[in-house]
Every structure is written in structure tokens, then in C-alpha cells.
Amino acid sequence: MAYLELNNIYKTYGQGEHETEVLSNINLSIEEGEFVAIVGFTGSGKTTLVNLINGLIEPTKGEVLFKGQPVQGTSHERGVIFQNYSLLPWLTVGQNVYMAVKEAFPKKSKKELNEIVANYVEMVSLTPAINKRPNELSGGMRQRVAVARALAMKPEMIIMDEPLGALDALTRGNLQDEILNIWGKDKRTALLITNDVDEGIYMADRIIPLRPGPNATLGPEFKIDIERPRDKTELNDNANFKETRNAIIEYLMDIGNERKSEAQEAFVLPELEPKSFVGRFK
Ligand SMILES: Nc1ncnc2c1ncn2[C@@H]1O[C@H](COP(=O)(O)OP(=O)(O)OP(=O)(O)O)[C@@H](O)[C@H]1O
């Protein structure tokens, strides 16, 4: 039995002539302890896929199974790091993380909860800002609070919807490593949605492209056979890395070009000529 299973998932939005099928025939199986990355174009349905797995929305057809059971609503077992950081604006950094941790571990004492908060705030290098409110933080700092908040709840499965997109390269690299540490140390299962192929190769065991929507569906998987722990600086000289990276980018470029030519076929503009402008704009 797979840890997470998506069977023949379809998701449509709207009704009647406004109905759009965003996801079509999605099949995905993730084993316990695996790290899977899905790479996709903007607007292809990545967040819709995350919301289905998280239980925030239901599929129009098909089923999402988590440990063999249909997903019904959200659960602390699956922690999501969203691309928009949705912090509570009236609470400080520490309080935002505290609230989440308290909800995940209602039996722990205040002291234990505060220790967890301090650890995870430190992990994202925000200890000096622990008493600040979100409106006093930069976008990148808010995103780091969101990462700390999700990881502090120690979910069995970490689901990430482009969580590091707003960050500078250095912070991004540090957080990638922290996420990998937590995933590896505590044997979690992880699903990362990203538009960054290098990030996917650095972090995941498998990369699966999401073909552009509407009717987005998953493409063939690319296995990342590079030993862990992976070293970013060495990766650039790793033949396996280069080969995998080229294959994925080529695949994405091919489907991007397919999409462009389909769009050109669909919108052939009529040849119109203005009739009586002669002499009008003198
Ligand atoms: N609640 C909704 N109602 C109607 N249409 C929606 C809804 N949510 C998403 N869509 C549409 O579904 C498509 C996929 O959206 P989604 O947010 O899943 O894509 P995405 O790949 O995460 O995009 P991005 O990379 O820009 O974040 C878009 O065309 C979007 O307009």
C-alpha cells in the first residue's frame, strides 16, 4: 500500500459553459519516506493539486488516499507550507508558531511548547524578530515564519507549494537544507511543488512534471539517482545531475512549445482592414 495515492483524479471549476477541467486523470503514488517533486508551469494547477492532497478541496472524480484511507478534510499529519504565507497579522512571529504548535500538541506544557517554538524560529534565523508582527517583516521573513510554523508541527508528511520562491538564493539554500535535514532525520515523507528544476533535483528522489493546463496531467517521472547527502557545489560537475537536468528541461521545453503551437492554431486572427481612415488623421 502506498503512503499517498491519487487515483484517476479530475478537478473541474465552474459550471455549464464556464466549466474548466483544471486537472485530468492524475495518478500518483508516493511511498513512505520518499521525497517527490512536481515541477510545473505557472497556472497549470499545482496549487489545486496541493489543496486536493491536503483535503482543502475534493476531487470532481477519483480518490485521494492517505495511508489507505480517503482524505477527508485537513489533518495535522499532513503539514502544508503554502506559497503565500498566511500569518495571523495581529500575532507576533513567536505567537504565530506557538498557536500552530499548541494545536498540534495540545497535551504539551507551555514550557515544552515554547521550547519547540524557540527551536524552529532559530532554525529559520528569526530569533531576533521573534516579537515582531508580520507587517514589520519582509516577504522573505514572513515566508520563513511560515516554514517554521509548518515544520514545528512535525507533520508525518510535508507538503510544500513553492515555499521558497520569494527568498534570496542564500536563504533559499539554507532552508532547502533544513527541510532535507528534518525529512531525513525524522523519516518524513515529502512532496515539493516547484518551478525550479535544480531545486527539485537537489531535494527529491523523483521528479514528475505537471503538464500545462487546462486538463493538466502528470508526465513521465525522472528518477534522481544521486547519492545523499547531495552537495550543491559538486552537483554542477556531476554527470548524472547534468544529464537528468537536461532531460527534464528538454521535456518541459517540448511541452511548452506544444502549448504555444496549440495556442497559435486556436487563435487565428481574421484579416481585417480598416475601410475609411484615409484622410481622417490629417
Ligand atoms: N476556486 C477556483 N475557481 C475557479 N477557478 C480556479 C479556482 N482555483 C484555481 N482556479 C483556476 O485553475 C487553474 C489552476 O490554478 P492553480 O492555482 O491550481 O495553478 P498553479 O499552477 O498553482 O498556479 P501558480 O503557479 O500561478 O500559482 C487556473 O486557471 C485558475 O484560474
The ligand as a Tripos MOL2 file, in Angstrom:
@<TRIPOS>MOLECULE
LIG
   31    33     1     0     0
SMALL
NO_CHARGES

@<TRIPOS>ATOM
      1 N1        -11.5400   28.2230   -6.8620 N.pl3     1 LIG1
      2 C1        -11.3490   28.3410   -8.1800 C.ar      1 LIG1
      3 N2        -12.3690   28.6210   -9.0010 N.ar      1 LIG1
      4 C2        -12.1920   28.7150  -10.3250 C.ar      1 LIG1
      5 N3        -11.0030   28.5440  -10.9630 N.ar      1 LIG1
      6 C3         -9.9360   28.2760  -10.1930 C.ar      1 LIG1
      7 C4        -10.0410   28.1670   -8.7710 C.ar      1 LIG1
      8 N4         -8.8220   27.8810   -8.2800 N.ar      1 LIG1
      9 C5         -7.9850   27.8150   -9.3440 C.ar      1 LIG1
     10 N5         -8.6540   28.0520  -10.4910 N.ar      1 LIG1
     11 C6         -8.0780   28.0450  -11.8450 C.3       1 LIG1
     12 O1         -7.4120   26.8060  -12.0220 O.3       1 LIG1
     13 C7         -6.2020   26.9630  -12.7420 C.3       1 LIG1
     14 C8         -5.0380   26.3920  -11.9550 C.3       1 LIG1
     15 O2         -4.8500   27.1700  -10.7780 O.3       1 LIG1
     16 P1         -3.7680   26.7920   -9.6650 P.3       1 LIG1
     17 O3         -3.7630   27.9010   -8.6700 O.co2     1 LIG1
     18 O4         -4.0230   25.4210   -9.1900 O.co2     1 LIG1
     19 O5         -2.4450   26.8150  -10.5550 O.3       1 LIG1
     20 P2         -0.9040   26.9290  -10.1190 P.3       1 LIG1
     21 O6         -0.1580   26.0290  -11.0230 O.co2     1 LIG1
     22 O7         -0.7540   26.7270   -8.6640 O.co2     1 LIG1
     23 O8         -0.6120   28.4420  -10.4650 O.3       1 LIG1
     24 P3          0.6180   29.3730   -9.9880 P.3       1 LIG1
     25 O9          1.8630   28.7110  -10.4320 O.co2     1 LIG1
     26 O10         0.3440   30.6430  -10.7540 O.co2     1 LIG1
     27 O11         0.4920   29.5180   -8.5220 O.co2     1 LIG1
     28 C9         -6.0730   28.4710  -13.0300 C.3       1 LIG1
     29 O12        -6.5290   28.6960  -14.3450 O.3       1 LIG1
     30 C10        -7.0010   29.1050  -12.0270 C.3       1 LIG1
     31 O13        -7.5550   30.2920  -12.5450 O.3       1 LIG1
@<TRIPOS>BOND
     1     1     2 1
     2     2     3 ar
     3     2     7 ar
     4     3     4 ar
     5     4     5 ar
     6     5     6 ar
     7     6     7 ar
     8     6    10 ar
     9     7     8 ar
    10     8     9 ar
    11     9    10 ar
    12    10    11 1
    13    11    12 1
    14    11    30 1
    15    12    13 1
    16    13    14 1
    17    13    28 1
    18    14    15 1
    19    15    16 1
    20    16    17 2
    21    16    18 1
    22    16    19 1
    23    19    20 1
    24    20    21 2
    25    20    22 1
    26    20    23 1
    27    23    24 1
    28    24    25 2
    29    24    26 1
    30    24    27 1
    31    28    29 1
    32    28    30 1
    33    30    31 1
@<TRIPOS>SUBSTRUCTURE
     1 LIG1         1 GROUP 0 **** ****
